[in-house]
Amino acid sequence: MAGLALTANLLHIPSSPAAPAAHSTAPALEKTLVLRQYSLLNGKTTLKLTRQAVRLEIPFRRVSLILCAPDWDVLFLNDQSKIYCHCPAATWRTPIASGAALFRPGDPCNLKTVGSESAELKGLTCKKYILQLPAAANEKGLHTWQRLTVNSGELYVFEGKKYLPRVCTVISRTLGTLPASGIPLSLTVTNNNGSHSEEVKLEEQNEVPFKASDFQVPKNYQQVTGPNEVVHSDAMNEGLSELLH
């Protein structure tokens, strides 16, 4: 609960003895960079980035994540059930990606970085990482199901806001990409059968005026203990049911 008090300068969190309500004092002139993406894991998503705060919206799953300076802890919101939890970023393991990985033979998380270069994507200066499955794993005899597993890929990340590594890791894990030096923009992988797949695609980007409410927990949201409670609400169960059927 101590992390809630530290983020009170950016968040209006429901009053409690450990976290008194406070109003945002973030600079009104700062622009918010908005990234609209599509991922195989989460469908359409929206990332809102400022130097002091990040918000990831996943409408298909009715959830959002907010991370704010100075502690950059995770506020995980269910936007339909109007509940949220507070989690340290360093230990964040999203129940969304963890559950879906069981049904995702093309999970790229076993790939390793073998090179990088400067690049540009949709007008954004970024870094492109070249990914490869470790040779020992790649040389094994392939069963039928292994032909669907990935053996290489390209990951584009945005480094312009200079976030702490744990912030980039939270966003990467939630989108289902490898953690890297920035915010993931795009991930394309190739499987052992030679087929290509866009795991994450950047569809468009633009800047909009800063809105403090984008990085606040609404007053009518109720706090719960942890992310599993957020995920296992009736609204989230309905979303997972749609994914698996």
C-alpha positions in Angstrom: 0.0 0.0 0.0 3.0 2.3 0.4 3.3 2.6 -3.4 -0.1 4.1 -3.7 0.9 7.1 -1.6 4.0 7.6 -3.7 1.9 7.9 -6.9 -0.7 10.2 -5.4 0.7 13.2 -7.3 -0.5 11.6 -10.6 -3.4 9.4 -9.5 -6.7 10.1 -7.8 -7.1 6.9 -5.9 -10.2 6.2 -3.7 -9.6 7.4 -0.2 -8.2 5.0 2.4 -6.1 5.3 5.6 -3.0 4.3 3.6 -3.7 6.3 0.4 -5.5 9.7 0.9 -7.0 11.2 -2.3 -5.0 13.7 -4.2 -5.2 15.6 -7.5 -2.8 15.4 -10.4 0.0 18.0 -10.6 1.4 16.8 -13.9 2.5 19.5 -16.4 -0.5 20.4 -18.5 1.6 21.3 -21.6 3.2 17.8 -22.0 1.9 15.9 -25.0 0.8 12.2 -24.8 2.1 9.9 -27.5 -0.7 7.5 -28.5 0.2 4.1 -30.1 -2.6 2.1 -31.6 -1.6 -1.5 -32.0 -3.0 -4.9 -32.9 -1.7 -8.1 -31.3 -2.7 -11.8 -31.8 -2.8 -12.1 -28.0 -5.0 -9.1 -27.1 -6.6 -7.7 -30.3 -6.6 -3.9 -30.6 -4.7 -2.1 -27.9 -3.9 1.6 -27.1 -0.7 2.7 -25.4 -0.6 6.3 -24.0 2.9 7.4 -23.1 4.3 10.4 -21.3 7.6 10.9 -19.5 5.9 10.4 -16.1 3.2 7.9 -16.8 2.1 5.0 -19.1 -1.4 3.6 -19.8 -2.1 0.4 -21.7 -5.8 -0.2 -22.7 -7.0 -3.6 -23.8 -10.7 -3.2 -24.8 -11.2 -6.9 -25.8 -10.3 -8.0 -22.2 -11.9 -4.9 -20.6 -8.7 -4.1 -18.7 -6.2 -1.3 -18.5 -2.8 -0.9 -16.8 -1.4 2.4 -15.4 2.2 3.0 -14.3 3.3 6.3 -12.9 6.5 7.9 -11.5 8.1 7.8 -9.1 7.6 4.2 -8.1 6.2 2.9 -11.5 4.1 0.2 -9.8 1.2 -1.4 -11.7 -2.4 -0.4 -11.3 -4.4 -3.1 -13.0 -8.0 -2.1 -13.7 -11.0 -4.1 -14.9 -12.9 -1.4 -16.7 -16.2 -3.3 -16.8 -16.3 -4.6 -13.2 -14.8 -1.3 -12.0 -12.2 -2.9 -9.8 -8.4 -2.6 -9.6 -5.4 -3.8 -7.8 -1.9 -2.4 -7.0 1.2 -4.6 -7.8 4.9 -4.0 -7.7 6.2 -3.7 -11.3 9.3 -5.8 -10.4 7.1 -8.9 -9.7 4.4 -8.4 -12.3 3.3 -11.5 -14.1 0.2 -10.8 -16.1 -2.5 -13.5 -15.8 -3.6 -12.6 -19.4 -0.4 -13.6 -21.2 0.3 -16.5 -18.8 -3.0 -18.2 -19.5 -3.1 -17.6 -23.2 0.5 -19.0 -23.6 -0.9 -22.5 -23.1 -2.8 -22.2 -26.3 0.0 -20.3 -28.2 2.5 -22.7 -29.9 4.1 -19.6 -31.6 5.0 -18.0 -28.3 8.2 -16.0 -29.1 9.5 -15.8 -25.5 12.2 -18.4 -26.1 13.9 -16.3 -28.8 17.2 -14.5 -27.9 18.6 -11.3 -29.3 21.5 -11.8 -31.7 21.8 -8.3 -33.1 20.2 -4.8 -33.2 20.1 -1.7 -35.4 18.5 1.7 -35.6 15.3 1.9 -37.5 12.1 3.9 -38.2 8.5 2.7 -37.9 5.4 4.8 -38.7 7.5 7.9 -38.3 9.0 6.9 -34.9 12.7 6.5 -34.4 13.2 3.1 -32.8 15.5 0.1 -32.4 15.1 -3.2 -34.3 16.2 -6.4 -32.6 17.1 -9.5 -34.6 15.8 -12.6 -32.7 16.9 -16.2 -33.1 16.1 -19.5 -31.3 19.2 -20.8 -29.5 21.1 -23.2 -31.8 20.8 -26.1 -29.3 17.0 -25.9 -29.3 16.9 -25.3 -33.1 18.9 -28.5 -33.9 16.6 -30.9 -32.2 14.4 -33.2 -34.3 11.1 -31.6 -35.0 7.8 -33.2 -34.1 4.7 -32.2 -35.9 3.7 -29.6 -33.3 7.2 -28.2 -33.2 6.8 -27.0 -36.8 4.5 -24.3 -35.4 7.1 -23.0 -32.9 9.0 -19.9 -33.8 12.7 -19.9 -34.6 13.4 -16.3 -35.5 11.9 -12.8 -35.5 12.2 -9.0 -35.5 11.2 -6.8 -32.6 10.9 -3.0 -32.9 11.0 -1.0 -29.7 10.5 2.7 -28.9 13.2 4.2 -26.6 12.2 7.9 -26.8 10.8 8.2 -23.3 13.6 6.5 -21.5 11.6 4.4 -19.1 13.0 2.2 -16.3 13.6 -1.4 -17.4 10.8 -2.7 -15.2 8.3 -0.4 -17.0 9.2 -1.8 -20.4 9.1 -5.3 -19.0 5.6 -4.9 -17.7 4.3 -3.7 -21.1 6.2 -6.4 -23.0 4.9 -9.2 -20.8 1.3 -8.0 -21.1 1.6 -7.7 -24.9 3.3 -11.1 -25.1 6.7 -9.9 -26.5 10.2 -10.3 -25.2 11.3 -7.7 -22.7 13.8 -5.2 -24.3 15.2 -1.7 -23.9 12.0 0.1 -24.8 8.3 0.0 -25.3 7.4 -2.8 -27.9 6.0 -1.4 -31.2 6.0 -4.4 -33.5 7.0 -8.1 -33.4 7.1 -10.4 -36.4 8.1 -14.0 -36.1 8.9 -17.0 -38.4 8.1 -20.5 -37.4 9.9 -23.8 -38.2 7.6 -24.3 -41.1 8.7 -21.0 -42.7 5.4 -19.2 -42.0 5.5 -15.5 -40.9 3.2 -14.1 -38.2 2.8 -10.5 -37.0 2.4 -11.0 -33.2 2.2 -7.3 -32.6 1.6 -4.6 -35.2 1.8 -0.8 -34.9 -1.1 0.5 -36.8 -0.8 4.3 -36.2 0.7 6.8 -33.8 0.0 10.4 -32.9 0.3 13.0 -30.2 -2.6 14.4 -28.2 -2.8 17.0 -25.3 -2.0 15.5 -21.9 -5.1 14.5 -19.9 -4.5 13.8 -16.2 -7.6 11.5 -16.1 -5.9 9.1 -18.5 -3.5 8.2 -15.7 -5.9 8.2 -12.7 -8.0 5.4 -11.1 -11.6 6.6 -11.3 -13.2 7.3 -7.9 -15.9 4.7 -8.2 -13.4 1.8 -8.7 -13.0 -0.6 -5.8 -9.6 -2.0 -4.8 -9.1 -5.8 -4.7 -6.2 -7.9 -3.4 -4.4 -8.9 -6.6 -4.4 -9.4 -10.4 -6.1 -12.8 -10.2 -9.2 -11.2 -8.6 -9.2 -8.6 -11.5 -8.9 -11.4 -14.0 -11.4 -13.7 -12.4 -14.3 -11.2 -12.3 -17.4 -12.1 -14.3 -16.5 -9.6 -17.0 -13.0 -11.0 -17.5 -14.2 -14.6 -17.5 -16.6 -13.7 -20.4 -13.6 -12.3 -22.3 -11.5 -15.4 -21.8 -14.4 -17.6 -22.8 -14.6 -15.7 -26.1 -10.9 -16.2 -26.7 -11.0 -20.0 -26.1 -14.1 -20.9 -28.0 
